[in-house]
Amino acid sequence: MATIKDSVHDHIEITGVAEALLDTPTVQRLRHISQLGTVQLVYPSANHTRFEHSLGVYHLADRALDELGIEGRQAERIRAAALLHDVGHGPFSHNIEELTHRKTGKYHDDVDELLAAGEVGEILREHDLDPGHIAGLVAGDGQFGQLVSGELDVDRMDYLVRDAHHTGVPYGTIDTERLLRELTFVDGELVLAAGNVQTAESLLLARALMNPTVYMHPVARISKAMLRRASERLLATTDLDADELRRMDDHDLLVALRQTDATAAFAERYDDRRLFKRAVWAELQHVPDDLLSLDHDEIRELEATVADRADIAEGEVIIEIPEKPSMRESSTRVVVNGEIRNLGAQSPLVSALRTAQRGQWRLGVYTTPSAAERVGRLAAEELGLEIPGGLVTESRQGLHATLDEFE
């Protein structure tokens, strides 16, 4: 048995197949993948890794198995999946996943090949566990996959608490012990037992509050967009392919960016934290619907047009259009009066949070500080943004607050 001291869960005891997997290169690589990517440029203490998080997910999965009375080989499958659930992450976690998915068709939870090959595959088979089955659990397949990847998964329980702890933002604090105690299966569906509507709401509220404060913080969004753009340029100007990029860690990627002429300027900006600024920061209600469905190439064409009109380099304009707001946690299932009900239909809080989420949505256009006013005006024209009063440059009121208010 291995015992590890954790900053969130105190002592974590690791046994069985998970202990055997712990020191494999595939798992140890996660020590070099930041949990929150570029968020550390906003919250300096947010330097925790996917390795720490994976230990926490394993620990919570182990606790959930005890509460649910799951034992034997099925329990070992779930423990293995919990520890391995993030091994498919590329450098800086989710920050460049949109790029690698576009090139490879794979997300971070597509881990079949990783689990079947090398030392991990050997260990799983030595413990009489099918790598394909474990990969299915990582992807959330079947009844027990819900524990690893679902609306009530232990992944979410750990990252909210861990991210809150390391950023110093208290909104992610949830009662993991109660959540684990109240989990139950009803007709093969993972639900919270009767009397736990508020417990489910707490999980929803924590995610809703952490989103604008941490995960979608303006500085985090800008640095993420810059990193993704530089990584795209790296693929376009070197022999590196997207599959190789997915297997890099944070340090590998930064070194590659520094050593490539086409991306060296970005690397210097990142190292010195000289980020782009917002030229436009537009609310959902002021954005034409057709912009929300633009594909990658169409957005790049708009960026090139704005840059040309502003007489600056094409790479100095980034247009970021997030997906429409969604709230996956609202589909959490709870038992009420003997019936399984959807939290979104049961809780009036869900409607309020959805409204708040729409109000927090922003389309961003980023550029160098010296070009922000010019780019903002031209981007608004090209995008057809219906901004009240024609305001597009940064000011301390309305849609375009300066970054100083967030730093």
C-alpha positions as CSV (number, residue, x, y, z in Angstrom):
1,M,0.0,0.0,0.0
2,A,1.2,3.5,-0.8
3,T,0.2,6.4,1.4
4,I,0.4,9.9,0.0
5,K,-0.2,13.2,1.8
6,D,-2.6,15.4,-0.2
7,S,-3.3,19.1,0.4
8,V,-7.1,18.6,0.0
9,H,-8.0,15.1,1.2
10,D,-5.1,14.6,3.8
11,H,-3.8,11.0,3.5
12,I,-4.7,9.0,0.5
13,E,-4.1,5.2,0.6
14,I,-3.5,3.5,-2.7
15,T,-3.6,-0.2,-3.1
16,G,-4.1,-2.9,-5.8
17,V,-4.0,-2.1,-9.4
18,A,-3.9,1.6,-8.8
19,E,-0.7,1.3,-6.7
20,A,0.9,-0.7,-9.6
21,L,-0.1,2.0,-12.1
22,L,1.1,4.9,-10.0
23,D,4.7,5.0,-11.1
24,T,4.1,4.3,-14.8
25,P,5.4,7.0,-17.2
26,T,1.8,7.5,-18.4
27,V,0.6,8.5,-14.9
28,Q,3.8,10.3,-13.8
29,R,3.5,12.5,-17.0
30,L,0.5,14.1,-15.3
31,R,2.9,15.8,-12.8
32,H,3.9,18.1,-15.7
33,I,0.3,19.0,-16.9
34,S,-1.2,22.0,-15.1
35,Q,-4.7,21.4,-13.8
36,L,-5.9,24.8,-14.8
37,G,-3.6,25.7,-17.7
38,T,-3.1,29.4,-18.0
39,V,-5.2,30.3,-15.0
40,Q,-2.0,30.4,-13.0
41,L,-1.3,33.7,-14.8
42,V,-4.3,35.1,-12.8
43,Y,-4.0,33.1,-9.6
44,P,-0.3,32.4,-8.9
45,S,-1.0,29.6,-6.5
46,A,-3.0,27.7,-9.1
47,N,0.0,25.6,-10.0
48,H,-1.5,22.2,-9.1
49,T,-1.3,19.4,-11.6
50,R,-3.4,16.6,-13.2
51,F,-1.4,14.2,-11.1
52,E,-2.7,15.6,-7.8
53,H,-6.2,15.7,-9.2
54,S,-6.0,12.1,-10.4
55,L,-5.0,11.0,-6.9
56,G,-8.0,12.9,-5.5
57,V,-10.4,11.4,-8.0
58,Y,-9.1,7.9,-7.1
59,H,-9.6,8.7,-3.4
60,L,-13.2,9.9,-3.8
61,A,-14.0,6.9,-6.1
62,D,-12.7,4.6,-3.4
63,R,-14.9,6.3,-0.8
64,A,-17.9,6.1,-3.2
65,L,-17.3,2.4,-3.7
66,D,-17.5,1.8,0.1
67,E,-20.7,3.8,0.4
68,L,-22.3,1.9,-2.6
69,G,-21.1,-1.5,-1.4
70,I,-19.2,-2.2,-4.7
71,E,-16.4,-4.8,-4.2
72,G,-14.2,-7.2,-6.1
73,R,-13.1,-6.9,-9.7
74,Q,-15.8,-4.2,-10.5
75,A,-14.4,-2.0,-7.7
76,E,-10.8,-2.5,-9.1
77,R,-12.0,-1.5,-12.6
78,I,-13.5,1.7,-11.2
79,R,-10.4,2.5,-9.1
80,A,-8.1,2.0,-12.2
81,A,-10.4,4.2,-14.3
82,A,-10.4,7.0,-11.6
83,L,-6.6,7.1,-11.5
84,L,-6.2,6.9,-15.3
85,H,-9.1,9.2,-16.2
86,D,-6.9,12.2,-17.2
87,V,-3.9,10.5,-18.9
88,G,-5.2,11.6,-22.3
89,H,-4.8,15.3,-21.5
90,G,-2.5,17.3,-23.7
91,P,-0.3,20.2,-22.5
92,F,-2.1,22.9,-20.4
93,S,-5.1,20.6,-20.0
94,H,-8.1,21.9,-21.8
95,N,-6.4,25.0,-23.2
96,I,-5.5,23.5,-26.6
97,E,-7.9,20.6,-26.7
98,E,-10.1,22.3,-29.2
99,L,-7.1,22.5,-31.6
100,T,-6.0,18.9,-31.1
101,H,-9.6,17.6,-31.4
102,R,-10.0,19.5,-34.7
103,K,-6.9,17.8,-36.0
104,T,-7.3,14.3,-34.6
105,G,-11.0,13.9,-33.8
106,K,-10.0,12.9,-30.2
107,Y,-10.8,14.4,-26.9
108,H,-8.8,13.8,-23.6
109,D,-11.1,11.0,-22.6
110,D,-10.4,9.0,-25.8
111,V,-7.8,6.8,-24.1
112,D,-8.3,3.3,-25.6
113,E,-4.8,3.3,-27.3
114,L,-3.1,4.7,-24.3
115,L,-4.5,2.1,-21.9
116,A,-4.0,-0.8,-24.2
117,A,-0.3,-0.1,-24.9
118,G,2.9,-0.1,-22.9
119,E,3.3,-0.6,-19.2
120,V,-0.2,0.5,-18.4
121,G,-1.7,-2.1,-20.6
122,E,0.6,-4.8,-19.2
123,I,-0.4,-3.9,-15.6
124,L,-4.1,-3.9,-16.3
125,R,-3.9,-7.3,-18.0
126,E,-1.8,-8.7,-15.2
127,H,-4.6,-7.7,-12.8
128,D,-7.1,-9.4,-15.1
129,L,-8.6,-6.1,-16.2
130,D,-9.5,-5.4,-19.8
131,P,-8.0,-2.1,-21.0
132,G,-10.9,-1.5,-23.3
133,H,-13.3,-1.8,-20.5
134,I,-11.4,0.6,-18.3
135,A,-11.3,3.1,-21.3
136,G,-15.0,2.8,-21.5
137,L,-15.4,3.7,-17.8
138,V,-13.2,6.7,-18.4
139,A,-15.5,7.8,-21.2
140,G,-18.5,7.4,-18.9
141,D,-19.9,4.2,-20.5
142,G,-22.4,2.0,-18.6
143,Q,-23.8,2.1,-15.2
144,F,-20.5,2.4,-13.3
145,G,-19.0,4.9,-15.8
146,Q,-21.3,7.4,-14.3
147,L,-19.1,7.5,-11.2
148,V,-16.0,8.5,-13.3
149,S,-17.7,10.7,-15.9
150,G,-21.2,12.0,-15.3
151,E,-23.3,14.6,-13.7
152,L,-22.5,13.2,-10.2
153,D,-19.0,12.0,-10.9
154,V,-16.1,12.1,-8.5
155,D,-14.0,14.0,-11.0
156,R,-16.2,17.1,-10.6
157,M,-16.2,16.7,-6.8
158,D,-12.5,16.8,-6.6
159,Y,-11.7,19.5,-9.1
160,L,-14.1,22.0,-7.6
161,V,-12.7,21.6,-4.1
162,R,-9.1,21.4,-5.4
163,D,-9.3,24.4,-7.7
164,A,-10.9,26.5,-5.0
165,H,-8.2,25.5,-2.6
166,H,-5.3,26.3,-4.9
167,T,-6.8,29.6,-6.3
168,G,-7.9,30.8,-2.9
169,V,-11.4,31.3,-4.3
170,P,-14.0,29.9,-1.8
171,Y,-16.9,29.3,-4.2
172,G,-15.9,25.8,-5.1
173,T,-16.3,24.5,-1.6
174,I,-18.8,21.6,-1.5
175,D,-19.7,18.9,1.0
176,T,-18.0,15.9,-0.7
177,E,-18.7,13.6,2.3
178,R,-22.5,14.2,2.1
179,L,-22.5,13.8,-1.7
180,L,-20.7,10.5,-1.4
181,R,-22.9,9.2,1.4
182,E,-26.1,10.0,-0.6
183,L,-25.1,8.5,-3.9
184,T,-27.2,5.5,-4.9
185,F,-28.1,3.5,-8.0
186,V,-31.8,3.3,-9.0
187,D,-32.6,1.2,-12.0
188,G,-28.9,1.5,-13.1
189,E,-28.9,5.3,-12.8
190,L,-26.6,7.1,-10.4
191,V,-28.7,9.5,-8.4
192,L,-28.8,11.4,-5.1
193,A,-31.1,9.8,-2.5
194,A,-34.3,11.4,-1.2
195,G,-33.9,14.7,0.7
196,N,-30.9,15.9,-1.3
197,V,-32.2,18.6,-3.7
198,Q,-30.1,21.2,-1.8
199,T,-27.1,18.9,-1.9
200,A,-27.4,18.7,-5.7
201,E,-27.9,22.5,-5.8
202,S,-24.7,23.1,-3.9
203,L,-22.7,21.2,-6.6
204,L,-24.4,23.2,-9.3
205,L,-23.9,26.5,-7.5
206,A,-20.2,25.8,-6.9
207,R,-19.6,25.2,-10.6
208,A,-21.7,28.3,-11.6
209,L,-19.7,30.6,-9.3
210,M,-16.3,29.1,-10.2
211,N,-16.9,29.5,-13.9
212,P,-16.7,33.3,-14.3
213,T,-14.3,33.8,-11.4
214,V,-11.7,31.2,-12.3
215,Y,-12.4,29.1,-15.4
216,M,-13.6,31.9,-17.7
217,H,-11.7,34.8,-16.1
218,P,-10.9,37.3,-18.8
219,V,-7.1,37.0,-18.4
220,A,-7.4,33.2,-18.5
221,R,-9.4,33.4,-21.7
222,I,-7.0,35.8,-23.4
223,S,-3.9,33.7,-22.5
224,K,-5.7,30.5,-23.5
225,A,-6.6,32.0,-26.8
226,M,-3.0,33.1,-27.4
227,L,-1.6,29.7,-26.4
228,R,-4.0,27.9,-28.8
229,R,-3.1,30.3,-31.6
230,A,0.6,29.8,-31.1
231,S,0.2,26.0,-30.9
232,E,-1.8,26.1,-34.2
233,R,1.1,28.0,-35.8
234,L,3.6,25.5,-34.4
235,L,1.8,22.7,-36.2
236,A,1.7,24.7,-39.4
237,T,5.4,25.6,-39.5
238,T,7.1,22.5,-38.1
239,D,7.1,18.7,-38.7
240,L,5.2,18.3,-35.4
241,D,1.7,16.7,-35.8
242,A,-1.3,16.9,-33.6
243,D,-0.9,13.4,-32.2
244,E,2.6,14.3,-31.0
245,L,1.3,17.5,-29.6
246,R,-1.3,15.7,-27.5
247,R,1.4,13.6,-25.8
248,M,3.6,16.6,-24.9
249,D,3.5,18.1,-21.4
250,D,3.5,21.8,-20.5
251,H,7.3,22.1,-20.5
252,D,7.6,20.3,-23.9
253,L,5.2,22.7,-25.5
254,L,6.8,25.9,-24.1
255,V,10.2,24.8,-25.2
256,A,9.0,24.0,-28.7
257,L,7.3,27.4,-28.9
258,R,10.5,29.2,-27.8
259,Q,12.6,27.4,-30.3
260,T,10.4,27.9,-33.3
261,D,10.8,31.2,-35.1
262,A,7.1,31.5,-36.0
263,T,6.1,31.2,-32.3
264,A,9.1,32.7,-30.4
265,A,7.4,36.1,-30.0
266,F,4.4,34.5,-28.4
267,A,6.6,32.5,-26.0
268,E,8.3,35.7,-25.0
269,R,5.0,37.3,-24.3
270,Y,3.8,34.4,-22.3
271,D,7.1,34.2,-20.3
272,D,6.9,37.9,-19.5
273,R,3.1,37.9,-19.0
274,R,2.7,40.6,-21.7
275,L,-0.7,39.5,-22.9
276,F,-3.1,40.9,-25.4
277,K,-5.9,43.2,-24.2
278,R,-9.6,43.3,-24.9
279,A,-10.6,45.4,-27.9
280,V,-14.2,44.1,-27.7
281,W,-16.1,42.4,-24.9
282,A,-19.6,42.0,-26.1
283,E,-22.7,40.5,-24.3
284,L,-24.7,37.7,-25.9
285,Q,-27.7,40.0,-26.5
286,H,-25.6,42.3,-28.7
287,V,-24.1,39.5,-30.9
288,P,-25.8,38.5,-34.1
289,D,-27.0,34.9,-34.1
290,D,-25.0,33.9,-37.2
291,L,-21.7,34.7,-35.5
292,L,-22.4,31.9,-33.0
293,S,-22.3,29.2,-35.7
294,L,-19.1,30.4,-37.4
295,D,-16.5,27.6,-38.0
296,H,-12.8,27.9,-37.3
297,D,-11.8,29.0,-40.9
298,E,-14.5,31.6,-41.0
299,I,-13.3,33.2,-37.7
300,R,-9.7,33.2,-39.1
301,E,-10.9,35.0,-42.2
302,L,-12.6,37.7,-40.0
303,E,-9.4,38.1,-38.0
304,A,-7.3,38.5,-41.1
305,T,-9.7,41.1,-42.4
306,V,-9.7,43.1,-39.2
307,A,-5.9,42.9,-39.0
308,D,-5.6,44.1,-42.6
309,R,-7.9,47.1,-42.0
310,A,-6.1,47.9,-38.8
311,D,-2.7,47.7,-40.6
312,I,-1.3,45.2,-38.1
313,A,0.0,41.6,-38.4
314,E,-2.6,39.0,-38.9
315,G,-1.6,37.1,-35.7
316,E,-2.2,40.2,-33.6
317,V,-6.0,39.9,-33.8
318,I,-7.8,37.1,-32.0
319,I,-11.6,36.7,-32.1
320,E,-13.0,34.3,-29.5
321,I,-16.6,33.2,-29.7
322,P,-17.5,30.8,-26.9
323,E,-20.2,28.2,-27.2
324,K,-23.7,29.2,-26.1
325,P,-24.1,28.9,-22.3
326,S,-25.0,25.4,-21.0
327,M,-25.4,23.9,-17.6
328,R,-24.7,20.1,-17.7
329,E,-25.0,19.8,-13.9
330,S,-28.7,20.8,-14.1
331,S,-29.4,17.3,-15.5
332,T,-28.3,15.8,-12.1
333,R,-30.9,13.3,-11.0
334,V,-32.4,13.3,-7.5
335,V,-35.0,11.2,-5.7
336,V,-38.1,13.3,-4.7
337,N,-41.2,11.7,-3.2
338,G,-40.0,8.3,-4.4
339,E,-39.5,9.5,-8.0
340,I,-36.3,10.2,-9.9
341,R,-36.5,13.8,-11.1
342,N,-34.2,16.1,-13.1
343,L,-32.7,18.8,-10.9
344,G,-33.5,21.4,-13.6
345,A,-37.2,20.7,-13.3
346,Q,-37.2,20.4,-9.5
347,S,-35.1,23.4,-8.5
348,P,-36.0,27.1,-9.1
349,L,-32.3,27.9,-8.6
350,V,-31.4,26.3,-11.9
351,S,-33.4,28.9,-13.9
352,A,-31.8,31.8,-12.0
353,L,-28.3,30.3,-12.6
354,R,-29.1,29.9,-16.3
355,T,-30.1,33.5,-16.6
356,A,-26.9,34.5,-14.8
357,Q,-24.8,32.3,-17.1
358,R,-26.3,34.0,-20.2
359,G,-25.5,37.4,-18.6
360,Q,-21.9,36.4,-18.0
361,W,-21.3,35.3,-21.6
362,R,-19.0,37.5,-23.7
363,L,-17.6,37.5,-27.2
364,G,-14.0,38.7,-27.0
365,V,-11.6,40.4,-29.5
366,Y,-8.0,40.6,-28.3
367,T,-5.0,42.5,-29.7
368,T,-1.9,44.4,-28.6
369,P,-2.6,47.3,-26.2
370,S,-1.5,49.9,-28.7
371,A,-4.0,48.7,-31.3
372,A,-6.9,48.0,-29.0
373,E,-9.0,51.1,-29.8
374,R,-8.6,50.8,-33.5
375,V,-9.1,47.0,-33.6
376,G,-12.2,47.4,-31.4
377,R,-13.9,49.8,-33.7
378,L,-13.1,47.8,-36.9
379,A,-14.0,44.5,-35.4
380,A,-17.4,45.8,-34.3
381,E,-18.0,46.8,-37.9
382,E,-16.9,43.6,-39.4
383,L,-18.8,41.4,-36.9
384,G,-21.9,43.5,-37.0
385,L,-22.0,43.9,-33.3
386,E,-25.0,45.9,-32.0
387,I,-23.1,47.6,-29.1
388,P,-25.2,50.4,-27.4
389,G,-23.8,53.8,-28.2
390,G,-21.2,52.3,-30.5
391,L,-18.8,51.7,-27.6
392,V,-16.2,49.2,-28.5
393,T,-13.0,50.3,-26.8
394,E,-12.1,49.5,-23.2
395,S,-13.7,51.8,-20.6
396,R,-14.6,51.4,-16.9
397,Q,-18.3,51.2,-17.6
398,G,-20.7,49.0,-19.6
399,L,-19.5,46.1,-21.7
400,H,-15.8,46.9,-21.8
401,A,-14.2,47.0,-18.4
402,T,-10.4,47.2,-18.3
403,L,-8.4,44.2,-17.2
404,D,-7.1,46.2,-14.2
405,E,-10.4,45.5,-12.5
406,F,-9.7,41.8,-12.7
407,E,-6.0,41.8,-11.7
